[in-house]
Amino acid sequence: MDLVERVGRAMGNEVKEYGADVLLGPALNMHRNPLGGRNFEYYSEDPLVTGRLAAAMVRGVQSQGVARR
């Protein structure tokens, strides 16, 4: 989780360097859709693992003053 949070900080910092305020990715899907869609972009099919990874990423991005959508 520490590594994911550090990656989030780096992504947030890069967003600021580009002069943006919002990061539109990566996808943080919290429910599994059996129809597929863009499942290849999501962290995991396990909701616990996904939740922990997503929370670490969001903490890292938001620590740089960037909104995560």
C-alpha positions in Angstrom: 0.0 0.0 0.0 2.9 2.3 0.7 4.2 1.9 -2.9 0.7 2.7 -4.3 0.5 5.8 -2.2 3.9 6.9 -3.4 2.8 6.4 -7.0 -0.3 8.5 -6.2 1.9 11.3 -4.8 4.0 11.2 -8.0 0.9 11.2 -10.2 -0.5 14.1 -8.2 2.8 16.0 -8.5 2.9 15.5 -12.2 -0.7 16.7 -12.6 0.3 19.9 -10.8 3.3 20.4 -13.0 1.0 20.3 -16.0 -1.2 23.0 -14.4 -4.2 20.8 -13.9 -6.4 20.4 -10.8 -8.0 17.1 -11.5 -6.8 13.6 -12.3 -9.3 11.5 -14.2 -7.7 8.1 -13.8 -6.9 5.4 -13.0 -10.3 3.7 -12.8 -11.3 2.7 -9.3 -14.2 0.3 -9.9 -15.7 -0.9 -6.5 -18.2 -3.3 -7.9 -17.7 -6.2 -10.3 -19.8 -6.2 -13.5 -20.1 -9.6 -15.1 -20.7 -8.0 -18.5 -17.1 -6.9 -18.6 -16.7 -3.4 -20.0 -13.4 -1.9 -19.1 -12.4 -4.5 -16.4 -8.8 -4.5 -17.7 -8.3 -1.0 -16.3 -9.4 -1.8 -12.7 -7.1 -2.8 -9.9 -8.7 -6.1 -9.0 -11.9 -8.2 -9.0 -11.6 -8.6 -5.2 -13.5 -5.7 -3.5 -11.2 -5.7 -0.4 -8.0 -5.5 -2.4 -9.5 -2.9 -4.8 -10.7 -0.8 -1.9 -7.3 -0.8 -0.2 -5.4 0.0 -3.4 -7.9 2.7 -4.4 -7.7 4.3 -0.9 -3.9 4.4 -1.0 -3.9 5.9 -4.5 -6.4 8.6 -3.6 -4.5 9.5 -0.4 -1.4 9.9 -2.5 -3.0 12.0 -5.2 -4.9 14.2 -2.8 -1.8 14.8 -0.6 -0.6 16.9 -3.5 -3.7 19.1 -3.6 -5.1 17.4 -6.6 -8.7 16.2 -6.9 -9.2 12.6 -8.0 -12.3 11.7 -10.1 
